[in-house]
């Protein structure tokens, strides 16, 4: 049944490239009178210079301040007054902006993104305001949250010694304080260029009208042209387990985090790792860590995994928060037993089929929403140079075999390829 659903729900799209290098992807869906527009800039925290961390995330905020033709704070007003929503995010490799609006508001949505791309206003007052906003966000989401500092700062700094993935995406306060208007202008003129961006338009629109609007708002021969090829440092093998302890002032219960360095997003191992992630934890109650560590042995109050696959490397993390009366040593031993069992015995075909079906269901479900479609279109275009993967990528996942899972487990889930970090509540520090 899943195969039939996937085949019947093909995502039709049209790709174009303007003379200034901007990539545009159109996808029409007239079932609801709304449009979803997004612009992905190929710039993330890995593009920042040493001593200038947090620039990509800072711009995610600064780009809502205003432009030559939009007053300060009016980005949100234009969207909200027309019944829409907008937001953005930043990660290690990209910065992504989007709007969801009624279909008759396509001209407004495209105008707003055009102003951001070509005419953003970078002034000292806006920099001062957003600098404080980012600091408060860091306090709220990182500094005052349990376990978060471990994942966003400590583990990356231990896994990566050369590559800029070692820096936190949100940046450091001292770097934000030291940055000048000239620094930010340089970053904007370098990375917020048409040929470093992908514009996606999805939803209820007329194609000819959309093309005319794109030409009107984006077809400028911009002075900004991204032409810098960066050769990012290659990491040496880890060779031996990195063991560390972090005393967390925000957590009340000890936890353990096992983070392994893995392949990048375009490597064929990614498909195998994704399914392995489902088998170990992300597949729900029947996945191995949840079933055996949490439910059967009751060693952890909460446990799981997540796979963070980036453009140059990936990180696979297994974590557990101990139950009352359980030691971190015991929890670590039992998690390692599960890992070694996977590496030694592999998985059954039934287990693979079950988790594959669950994964496929989630993938198909994501393509029932314009936000999911737009995100998939832009990411397949950027990282794989093959936008049509949105229609064929499940074929790559379905090629994964039980022996493939065993192979990637043995390739990556080794103690000499990981950080083992103990997260201890600070009040327990002796």
C-alpha positions in Angstrom: 0.0 0.0 0.0 2.8 2.4 0.8 4.3 2.0 -2.6 1.0 2.8 -4.2 0.6 6.0 -2.1 4.1 7.1 -3.0 3.7 6.6 -6.7 0.3 8.3 -6.7 1.6 11.3 -4.9 4.3 12.6 -7.2 5.6 16.1 -6.5 5.5 18.1 -9.8 7.8 21.1 -9.9 9.6 23.4 -12.3 13.1 24.7 -11.8 14.6 27.9 -13.3 17.8 29.9 -12.8 18.0 33.7 -13.2 21.0 35.3 -14.9 22.2 36.4 -11.5 22.4 32.8 -10.3 19.3 32.6 -8.2 17.6 29.2 -8.2 13.8 29.1 -8.3 11.6 26.1 -7.8 7.9 26.3 -8.4 5.4 23.7 -7.1 1.6 24.3 -7.6 -1.0 22.9 -5.2 -4.4 24.5 -5.6 -6.2 22.5 -2.9 -6.1 25.4 -0.5 -5.9 29.1 -1.1 -2.5 29.6 0.5 1.1 30.0 -0.6 4.3 29.1 1.1 7.5 30.9 0.0 11.0 30.2 1.3 14.5 31.3 0.6 17.4 29.1 1.7 20.8 30.8 1.9 23.8 28.5 1.7 25.4 30.0 4.8 25.6 28.6 8.3 27.8 28.7 11.3 30.5 26.8 9.5 31.1 29.8 7.2 32.1 32.0 10.1 35.6 33.1 10.8 37.3 32.3 14.1 36.4 35.0 16.6 33.3 35.9 14.7 31.0 33.0 15.8 27.2 33.5 15.7 27.1 35.7 12.6 24.8 33.4 10.6 22.3 33.1 13.5 22.6 36.8 14.2 21.6 37.6 10.6 18.5 35.4 10.9 17.4 38.0 13.5 18.8 41.1 11.8 17.1 40.3 8.5 13.7 41.0 10.1 14.8 44.5 11.3 14.0 46.4 8.0 15.4 47.4 4.6 15.7 50.5 2.5 12.0 50.3 1.7 10.6 48.6 4.9 10.5 50.3 8.2 12.0 48.8 11.3 9.7 46.0 12.6 7.3 46.1 9.6 8.3 42.7 8.2 6.1 41.0 10.8 3.3 43.6 10.4 3.1 43.0 6.6 2.7 39.3 7.1 0.4 39.3 10.2 -1.9 42.0 8.9 -2.6 39.7 5.9 -3.3 36.7 8.1 0.0 35.0 7.5 3.0 33.7 9.5 6.7 33.9 9.0 9.9 32.7 10.6 13.4 31.5 10.0 16.1 29.1 11.3 19.9 28.7 11.2 22.0 25.6 11.4 25.6 24.7 10.6 25.1 24.8 6.8 22.2 27.1 6.0 19.8 29.9 6.9 16.2 29.5 5.9 13.4 32.0 5.8 9.7 31.4 5.0 6.2 32.9 4.8 2.8 31.3 4.8 0.1 33.6 3.5 -3.2 33.7 1.6 -2.6 33.0 -2.1 -3.4 36.6 -3.2 -0.4 37.8 -1.1 2.3 36.2 -3.3 3.4 39.7 -4.4 3.9 40.8 -0.8 5.8 37.6 0.1 8.2 37.9 -2.8 8.7 41.6 -2.2 9.6 41.0 1.4 12.2 38.4 0.5 13.6 40.6 -2.3 14.1 43.4 0.2 15.9 41.0 2.5 18.2 39.8 -0.3 19.1 43.1 -1.9 18.3 46.0 0.4 18.6 44.9 4.0 19.4 47.8 6.4 22.4 47.1 8.6 22.6 50.0 11.1 24.1 50.3 14.6 20.7 50.6 16.2 19.5 47.4 14.7 22.7 45.6 15.6 22.5 46.8 19.2 18.8 45.6 19.5 19.4 42.2 17.9 22.6 41.6 19.8 20.7 41.8 23.1 17.9 39.6 21.6 20.3 36.9 20.7 22.0 37.0 24.1 18.6 36.6 25.8 17.8 33.7 23.4 21.1 32.0 24.3 20.3 32.4 28.0 16.8 31.0 27.6 17.6 28.1 25.2 21.1 27.1 26.1 22.5 28.6 29.3 19.4 28.0 31.4 18.2 24.6 30.0 19.3 21.2 31.2 21.5 19.1 29.0 21.4 21.6 26.1 24.9 23.1 26.6 26.3 19.5 26.3 24.7 19.0 22.9 25.2 22.4 21.4 28.7 23.3 22.7 30.6 20.7 24.6 30.2 17.6 22.3 30.9 19.5 19.1 34.0 21.0 20.5 35.2 17.5 21.4 34.2 15.8 18.2 35.7 18.4 15.9 39.1 19.9 16.4 39.7 21.5 13.0 36.4 21.9 11.3 34.2 24.9 12.2 31.4 22.5 13.2 33.2 22.7 16.6 31.6 26.2 17.2 28.1 26.6 18.6 25.5 27.8 16.0 24.2 30.4 18.4 27.7 31.9 18.8 29.5 33.4 21.8 28.6 36.6 23.6 32.1 37.9 23.4 32.2 37.5 19.6 28.8 39.3 19.2 30.0 42.1 21.4 33.2 42.5 19.5 31.6 42.5 16.0 31.3 45.8 14.2 28.9 47.2 11.6 31.6 46.7 9.0 32.0 43.0 9.9 28.2 42.5 9.5 28.2 44.3 6.2 31.0 42.1 4.9 29.1 39.0 5.9 25.9 40.2 4.2 27.6 41.2 1.0 29.4 37.9 0.9 26.7 35.4 1.6 23.3 37.0 1.0 23.7 36.9 -2.8 21.3 35.6 -5.4 23.7 32.9 -6.6 24.0 31.6 -3.0 20.2 31.2 -2.5 17.3 29.0 -3.5 13.8 30.5 -3.7 10.9 28.0 -3.5 7.2 29.0 -4.2 4.6 26.4 -3.4 0.8 26.5 -3.2 -2.1 28.1 -5.0 -0.6 30.4 -7.6 -0.6 31.0 -11.4 2.7 30.0 -12.9 3.0 32.9 -15.4 2.1 35.4 -12.7 4.6 33.9 -10.3 7.4 34.1 -13.0 6.6 37.7 -13.7 6.8 38.5 -10.0 10.1 36.7 -9.6 11.5 38.7 -12.5 10.2 41.9 -11.1 11.6 41.4 -7.6 14.7 39.2 -8.1 16.2 39.6 -11.6 18.6 42.3 -10.7 22.3 42.2 -11.8 23.3 42.4 -8.2 26.8 43.6 -7.2 26.7 40.9 -4.6 28.0 37.6 -6.1 29.2 34.8 -4.0 32.3 33.4 -5.7 34.3 32.1 -2.7 35.2 28.4 -2.7 36.0 27.3 0.8 38.1 24.2 1.5 37.0 23.3 5.0 39.6 21.4 7.2 39.4 17.6 7.2 39.3 16.0 10.6 41.8 13.4 11.7 40.3 10.1 12.9 39.4 10.1 16.6 41.4 6.9 17.3 40.4 6.6 21.0 37.4 7.3 23.0 37.1 10.8 24.3 35.7 10.7 27.9 34.5 14.0 29.5 32.4 15.2 32.4 30.2 18.3 32.4 28.7 19.6 35.6 25.4 21.0 34.6 23.8 23.7 36.8 20.4 23.2 35.2 19.9 19.5 35.4 18.7 17.5 38.4 19.3 14.0 37.1 22.5 12.6 35.7 22.7 11.5 32.1 25.1 10.1 29.5 25.7 11.1 25.9 27.5 8.9 23.4 28.2 10.9 20.2 29.8 9.2 17.2 31.2 11.0 14.1 29.6 9.8 10.9 29.4 10.5 7.2 28.1 13.6 5.6 24.6 14.1 4.1 25.4 13.2 0.5 27.2 9.9 1.3 25.3 6.7 0.6 25.8 5.7 4.2 23.4 8.4 5.2 20.4 6.3 4.1 21.7 3.3 6.1 22.3 5.5 9.2 18.9 7.0 9.0 17.2 3.6 9.1 19.6 2.4 11.8 18.5 5.4 13.8 14.9 4.2 13.6 15.9 0.7 14.6 17.9 1.8 17.7 15.5 4.5 19.0 13.6 6.8 16.6 11.2 4.1 15.6 9.2 4.4 18.8 8.3 1.9 21.5 9.4 -1.1 19.5 12.9 0.3 18.8 15.7 -1.2 20.7 16.8 1.4 23.2 13.2 2.4 24.1 12.1 -1.2 24.4 15.1 -2.7 26.2 16.7 0.1 28.2 13.6 2.1 29.1 10.7 -0.3 29.2 12.1 -3.7 30.0 15.2 -3.1 32.1 13.9 0.4 33.3 17.4 1.7 33.6 16.6 5.1 32.1 13.7 7.5 32.7 14.3 8.6 29.2 16.6 7.6 26.4 16.9 7.8 22.7 19.0 8.7 19.7 19.2 11.4 17.1 21.1 11.7 13.8 22.4 15.1 12.9 23.7 14.9 9.4 25.4 17.9 8.0 27.1 18.9 4.7 30.6 17.8 5.7 30.1 15.4 8.6 27.4 13.8 10.7 26.9 13.1 14.4 24.9 10.1 15.8 24.1 10.4 19.5 22.7 7.9 21.9 21.7 9.3 25.2 20.0 8.2 28.5 18.8 10.0 31.6 19.1 7.5 34.6 16.2 6.1 36.6 16.3 6.5 40.4 18.8 4.1 41.9 20.7 3.4 38.6 24.3 4.4 38.2 25.6 6.0 35.0 28.1 3.1 34.8 25.3 0.6 34.7 23.4 2.6 32.1 26.5 2.9 29.9 27.2 -0.8 30.2 23.7 -1.7 29.0 23.6 0.8 26.2 27.0 -0.6 25.0 25.6 -4.1 25.2 22.8 -3.0 22.8 25.3 -1.5 20.5 27.6 -4.5 20.5 24.6 -6.8 19.9 23.6 -4.8 16.9 27.2 -4.9 15.5 27.6 -8.6 16.2 24.2 -10.1 15.4 22.7 -7.4 13.2 18.9 -7.2 12.7 16.1 -9.4 11.4 14.3 -8.7 8.1 11.1 -8.3 10.1 12.7 -5.6 12.2 14.0 -3.8 9.1 10.6 -4.0 7.3 8.7 -2.7 10.3 11.0 0.3 10.8 11.2 1.0 7.0 7.4 1.1 6.8 7.3 3.5 9.8 10.0 5.7 8.2 8.2 5.7 4.8 4.9 6.7 6.4 6.6 9.7 8.0 8.3 10.7 4.8 5.1 10.6 2.8 3.2 12.5 5.5 5.8 15.3 5.4 5.0 15.8 1.7 1.4 16.4 2.4 2.3 19.8 3.8 3.6 22.7 1.7 6.3 23.4 4.4 7.6 19.9 4.0 7.5 20.0 0.3 9.3 23.3 0.1 12.0 22.2 2.6 12.6 18.9 0.7 12.8 20.6 -2.7 15.3 23.1 -1.5 17.5 20.6 0.4 17.6 18.1 -2.4 18.6 20.9 -4.8 21.3 22.2 -2.5 22.9 19.1 -1.0 22.4 16.6 -3.8 22.0 18.8 -6.9 19.0 16.6 -7.7 15.7 18.2 -6.8 13.8 15.2 -8.2 15.0 13.2 -5.2 11.8 14.3 -3.6 10.1 11.7 -5.8 12.8 9.0 -5.9 14.7 9.1 -2.5 12.6 6.3 -1.0 14.1 4.0 -3.6 17.5 4.7 -2.0 16.1 3.9 1.5 14.4 0.7 0.3 17.8 -0.6 -1.0 19.0 -0.7 2.6 19.5 -4.4 3.7 20.0 -6.0 7.1 23.6 -6.5 6.2 23.9 -2.7 5.4 22.7 -1.9 9.0 25.3 -4.3 10.5 27.9 -2.8 8.2 27.4 0.9 9.2 27.0 -0.1 12.9 30.5 -1.6 12.8 31.8 1.2 10.7 30.7 4.1 13.0 29.5 2.9 16.4 32.9 2.2 17.8 34.4 3.5 21.1 37.4 4.9 19.2 35.0 7.0 17.2 33.0 8.7 19.9 32.7 11.2 22.7 31.4 9.7 26.0 30.1 12.5 28.1 28.8 12.3 31.6 26.3 15.1 32.3 26.3 15.5 36.1 24.1 17.9 38.1 26.3 20.6 39.5 24.9 20.1 43.0 26.4 16.6 43.0 29.9 17.8 42.3 32.1 16.7 45.2 
